Amino acid sequence: MSFLTDILRRRKKGDDHFVFLLTVTLVVLLSVFGLFPITYSPRSRERFQFSIKHLIYCMLVTILFASVYVRQMYQDYIHNQLNLQDATKLYSYMNVIVTVVNYITQMVMGRQVARMMRRVPLFSTLR
């Protein structure tokens, strides 16, 4: 255990910047993929704010994703190609359903996530 604490104490200063960069990259990618309806404002007291514009973008991503893949599932059903014994297709159908549920859940919980992120001193903790 003392070995681990020694390593953590001797971290290089560049590691802090790397963790900060990874955190910022994560927030940006979640926003781009439509999973994060929250904006970050470094000048505001409440740095993480729920954004209606980002929520609309998240809804558009969800609708686009669902319409493409649910249409494919419907076409398989119409043409009697819906084979639940084919592991690959079954796994694909399950992933589509879980992804749509995840998108909807993230949109619903956006305000709570923003409130939680405001309370946690994220960037000062990283330092």
SEVOLO-585609 format. One line per field, with one value per residue: residue number from 1; x, y, z of N, C-alpha, C in turn. Coordinates in Angstrom, 1 decimal. Layout:
SEVOLO-585609
k = (NUM;...)
n.u = (X;...)
n.v = (Y;...)
n.w = (Z;...)
ca.u = (X;...)
ca.v = (Y;...)
ca.w = (Z;...)
c.u = (X;...)
c.v = (Y;...)
c.w = (Z;...)
***
This chain:
SEVOLO-585609
k = (1;2;3;4;5;6;7;8;9;10;11;12;13;14;15;16;17;18;19;20;21;22;23;24;25;26;27;28;29;30;31;32;33;34;35;36;37;38;39;40;41;42;43;44;45;46;47;48;49;50;51;52;53;54;55;56;57;58;59;60;61;62;63;64;65;66;67;68;69;70;71;72;73;74;75;76;77;78;79;80;81;82;83;84;85;86;87;88;89;90;91;92;93;94;95;96;97;98;99;100;101;102;103;104;105;106;107;108;109;110;111;112;113;114;115;116;117;118;119;120;121;122;123;124;125;126;127)
n.u = (0.8;2.0;3.7;2.0;1.0;3.4;3.9;1.7;2.2;4.5;3.8;4.0;3.9;2.8;1.0;-1.4;-2.3;-2.8;-4.9;-6.8;-7.2;-8.2;-10.6;-12.0;-12.1;-13.8;-16.2;-16.7;-17.0;-19.2;-21.1;-21.1;-22.0;-24.6;-25.4;-25.2;-26.8;-25.8;-24.1;-20.9;-19.6;-16.9;-16.8;-19.1;-20.7;-22.1;-20.9;-21.6;-24.4;-27.7;-28.9;-31.2;-30.9;-28.9;-30.3;-32.4;-30.7;-29.8;-32.2;-32.7;-30.6;-31.2;-33.7;-33.0;-31.2;-32.9;-34.9;-33.5;-32.5;-34.7;-36.4;-35.0;-35.3;-38.0;-38.4;-37.1;-38.9;-41.3;-40.5;-40.2;-37.7;-36.8;-35.0;-34.8;-33.1;-30.7;-27.7;-26.1;-27.9;-29.8;-28.3;-27.7;-30.3;-30.9;-28.9;-29.6;-32.1;-31.3;-29.6;-31.3;-32.9;-30.9;-30.2;-32.6;-32.9;-30.6;-31.4;-33.6;-32.5;-30.8;-30.9;-30.5;-27.9;-26.4;-26.8;-25.5;-22.9;-22.3;-22.0;-19.8;-16.4;-14.9;-12.6;-10.8;-10.4;-9.1;-6.7)
n.v = (-1.2;1.2;1.6;2.3;4.8;6.2;6.4;7.9;10.3;11.2;12.0;13.4;16.8;17.1;15.1;16.0;17.8;16.1;14.5;16.5;17.2;14.8;14.7;17.0;16.2;14.0;15.3;16.9;14.9;13.5;15.4;15.8;13.4;13.5;12.8;14.5;17.0;19.4;22.5;24.0;26.7;28.6;31.2;31.6;31.4;29.1;26.6;24.3;24.1;23.4;23.0;24.1;24.2;22.3;20.1;19.9;19.2;16.7;15.3;15.3;13.7;11.3;10.8;10.5;8.4;6.4;6.2;5.3;2.7;1.4;1.4;-0.4;-2.7;-3.0;-3.5;-6.0;-7.5;-7.2;-8.6;-11.1;-11.7;-11.5;-13.0;-14.4;-16.3;-16.1;-15.1;-12.8;-10.9;-10.7;-9.7;-7.2;-6.1;-5.9;-4.1;-1.7;-1.1;-0.7;1.4;3.5;3.7;4.5;7.0;8.4;8.3;9.8;12.3;12.9;13.0;15.2;17.7;17.0;15.9;18.1;19.7;18.1;18.1;20.8;21.0;19.4;20.1;19.8;20.5;21.7;19.5;17.8;19.0)
n.w = (0.0;0.7;-1.4;-3.5;-2.5;-2.5;-5.3;-6.1;-4.8;-6.1;-8.6;-11.8;-12.8;-15.3;-15.5;-14.3;-16.1;-18.2;-17.1;-16.8;-19.5;-20.5;-19.1;-20.1;-22.8;-22.6;-21.7;-24.0;-26.0;-25.1;-25.3;-28.1;-29.1;-28.2;-25.6;-23.4;-22.2;-21.2;-20.7;-20.4;-18.7;-18.1;-17.0;-15.5;-12.3;-11.7;-13.2;-14.7;-16.7;-17.4;-20.6;-23.0;-25.7;-26.2;-25.2;-27.2;-29.3;-28.4;-28.5;-31.2;-32.1;-30.9;-32.0;-34.7;-34.6;-33.6;-35.5;-37.8;-37.0;-35.8;-37.9;-39.5;-38.0;-38.1;-40.8;-41.0;-39.5;-41.1;-43.4;-42.5;-41.5;-39.0;-36.9;-34.0;-33.1;-34.2;-33.0;-33.5;-34.7;-32.7;-30.6;-31.8;-32.0;-29.3;-28.4;-29.8;-28.6;-25.9;-26.2;-27.1;-24.9;-23.1;-24.1;-23.8;-21.0;-20.2;-21.2;-19.6;-17.0;-17.1;-15.7;-13.0;-13.2;-13.9;-11.7;-9.8;-10.8;-10.5;-7.7;-7.1;-6.9;-9.5;-11.3;-9.5;-7.8;-9.5;-9.7)
ca.u = (0.0;2.8;4.2;1.0;1.0;4.6;3.8;0.8;2.9;5.6;3.3;4.6;3.0;2.1;-0.1;-2.5;-2.8;-3.3;-6.2;-7.7;-7.4;-9.1;-12.0;-12.6;-12.4;-15.0;-17.4;-17.0;-17.5;-20.6;-22.0;-21.2;-22.9;-26.0;-25.7;-24.9;-27.5;-25.3;-23.1;-19.9;-19.2;-15.9;-17.0;-20.2;-20.6;-22.6;-20.1;-22.3;-25.7;-28.6;-29.1;-32.4;-30.4;-28.3;-31.4;-33.0;-29.8;-29.8;-33.4;-32.6;-29.7;-32.0;-34.8;-32.3;-30.7;-34.0;-35.6;-32.7;-32.4;-36.0;-36.9;-34.4;-35.9;-39.4;-38.3;-36.8;-40.2;-42.2;-40.1;-40.0;-36.3;-36.6;-34.6;-34.3;-32.1;-29.4;-27.1;-25.7;-29.1;-30.5;-27.5;-27.9;-31.6;-30.8;-28.1;-30.4;-33.1;-30.6;-29.0;-32.4;-33.3;-29.9;-30.4;-33.8;-32.5;-29.7;-32.1;-34.5;-31.7;-29.9;-30.9;-29.9;-26.5;-25.9;-26.8;-24.5;-21.6;-22.0;-21.6;-18.4;-15.3;-14.3;-11.3;-9.9;-10.1;-8.1;-5.4)
ca.v = (0.0;2.4;1.8;3.0;6.2;6.9;6.7;9.0;11.5;11.5;12.2;14.5;17.9;16.9;14.1;16.8;18.4;15.0;14.1;17.6;17.0;13.6;15.1;17.9;15.4;13.2;16.1;17.3;13.8;13.2;16.5;15.6;12.2;13.7;12.2;15.4;18.2;20.4;23.4;24.4;28.1;28.9;32.5;31.7;30.8;27.8;26.3;23.4;24.5;22.6;23.8;23.7;24.0;20.9;19.1;19.7;18.5;15.3;14.7;15.1;12.6;10.2;10.5;10.1;7.0;5.4;6.0;4.4;1.3;0.8;1.1;-1.7;-3.8;-3.2;-4.1;-7.4;-8.1;-7.3;-9.6;-12.4;-12.0;-11.3;-14.3;-14.3;-17.4;-15.6;-14.3;-11.5;-10.0;-10.5;-8.8;-5.9;-5.5;-5.5;-2.9;-0.6;-0.8;-0.2;2.7;4.4;3.9;5.3;8.4;9.0;8.5;10.9;13.6;13.1;13.3;16.3;18.7;16.4;15.7;19.5;20.1;17.4;18.6;22.1;20.8;18.8;20.9;18.9;20.9;21.8;18.1;17.2;19.7)
ca.w = (0.0;0.8;-2.7;-4.3;-2.1;-3.0;-6.7;-6.2;-4.3;-7.0;-9.9;-12.5;-13.0;-16.6;-15.3;-14.0;-17.4;-19.0;-16.6;-17.2;-21.0;-20.7;-18.6;-21.1;-24.0;-22.2;-21.7;-25.4;-26.8;-24.6;-25.9;-29.6;-29.3;-27.8;-24.3;-22.4;-22.5;-20.3;-21.2;-19.4;-18.8;-17.1;-16.4;-14.6;-11.0;-11.9;-14.4;-15.5;-16.7;-18.3;-21.8;-23.8;-27.1;-26.2;-25.1;-28.5;-30.1;-27.9;-28.9;-32.6;-32.3;-30.5;-33.1;-35.9;-34.3;-33.4;-36.8;-38.7;-36.5;-35.6;-39.2;-40.0;-37.2;-38.6;-42.1;-40.8;-39.1;-42.2;-44.4;-41.8;-41.3;-37.6;-36.4;-32.6;-32.7;-34.7;-31.9;-33.9;-34.9;-31.4;-29.9;-32.4;-31.6;-27.8;-28.3;-30.3;-27.6;-24.7;-26.6;-27.1;-23.5;-22.5;-24.6;-23.1;-19.6;-20.1;-21.4;-18.4;-15.8;-17.4;-14.7;-11.8;-13.4;-13.9;-10.3;-9.1;-11.3;-9.9;-6.3;-7.0;-7.4;-10.4;-11.8;-8.4;-7.4;-10.5;-9.4)
c.u = (0.9;3.5;3.3;1.0;2.2;4.5;2.8;1.4;3.9;5.1;3.9;3.5;2.2;1.0;-1.4;-3.1;-3.4;-4.7;-7.2;-8.1;-8.4;-10.5;-12.7;-13.0;-13.7;-16.3;-17.8;-17.6;-18.9;-21.6;-22.2;-22.1;-24.3;-26.3;-25.5;-25.6;-27.1;-24.2;-22.1;-19.5;-18.2;-16.1;-18.1;-20.0;-21.0;-22.0;-20.9;-23.8;-26.5;-29.0;-30.3;-31.9;-29.7;-29.3;-32.1;-32.0;-29.8;-31.1;-33.3;-31.7;-30.4;-33.0;-34.1;-31.8;-31.8;-34.7;-34.8;-32.8;-33.7;-36.7;-36.3;-35.0;-37.3;-39.3;-38.0;-38.1;-41.1;-41.8;-39.8;-38.5;-35.9;-36.3;-34.0;-33.3;-30.7;-28.8;-26.7;-26.8;-29.7;-29.6;-27.6;-29.2;-31.5;-30.0;-28.8;-31.4;-32.4;-30.1;-30.1;-32.8;-32.2;-30.0;-31.5;-33.5;-31.6;-30.4;-33.0;-33.6;-30.7;-29.8;-30.2;-28.4;-25.8;-25.8;-25.7;-23.1;-21.2;-21.5;-20.2;-17.4;-14.4;-12.8;-10.3;-9.6;-9.0;-6.7;-4.8)
c.v = (1.3;2.7;2.6;4.5;6.9;7.3;7.9;10.3;12.1;11.8;13.4;15.6;17.7;15.9;14.9;17.3;17.3;14.6;15.2;17.5;15.9;14.0;16.0;17.2;14.6;14.1;16.6;16.1;13.4;14.2;16.2;14.4;12.3;13.1;13.2;16.7;19.3;21.2;23.7;25.8;28.4;30.2;32.6;31.0;29.4;27.3;25.3;23.8;23.7;23.5;23.2;23.4;22.6;19.8;18.8;18.9;17.0;14.6;14.4;13.9;11.3;9.8;10.0;8.6;6.0;5.2;5.1;3.0;0.7;0.5;-0.2;-2.9;-4.1;-3.9;-5.6;-8.1;-8.2;-8.4;-10.9;-12.7;-11.7;-12.6;-14.1;-15.4;-17.1;-14.7;-12.9;-10.5;-9.7;-9.5;-7.3;-5.3;-5.1;-4.2;-1.6;-0.2;-0.2;1.2;3.8;4.7;4.8;6.8;9.1;9.3;9.7;12.3;13.9;13.6;14.4;17.3;18.2;16.3;17.1;20.0;19.4;17.8;20.0;22.0;20.2;19.7;20.1;19.3;21.1;20.5;17.5;17.8;19.0)
c.w = (0.0;-0.6;-3.6;-3.8;-2.5;-4.5;-6.9;-5.8;-5.3;-8.4;-10.5;-12.7;-14.3;-16.5;-15.0;-15.2;-18.2;-18.5;-16.9;-18.7;-21.2;-20.2;-19.6;-22.3;-23.7;-22.3;-23.2;-26.2;-26.4;-25.2;-27.4;-29.9;-28.8;-26.5;-23.2;-22.6;-21.5;-20.9;-20.0;-19.7;-17.7;-16.4;-15.4;-13.3;-11.0;-13.2;-15.3;-15.5;-17.7;-19.4;-22.7;-25.2;-27.2;-26.0;-26.4;-29.4;-29.7;-28.4;-30.4;-32.9;-31.9;-31.5;-34.3;-35.7;-34.3;-34.7;-37.7;-38.2;-36.3;-36.9;-39.8;-39.3;-37.8;-40.0;-42.0;-40.3;-40.2;-43.2;-43.7;-41.7;-39.9;-37.0;-35.0;-32.2;-33.3;-33.6;-32.3;-34.1;-33.5;-30.6;-30.5;-32.0;-30.1;-27.7;-28.8;-29.2;-26.4;-25.0;-26.6;-25.7;-22.8;-22.9;-23.9;-21.6;-19.4;-20.3;-20.2;-17.2;-16.0;-16.3;-13.4;-12.0;-13.4;-12.5;-9.5;-9.5;-10.7;-8.5;-6.2;-7.6;-8.3;-10.8;-10.6;-7.8;-8.3;-10.2;-8.2)
***
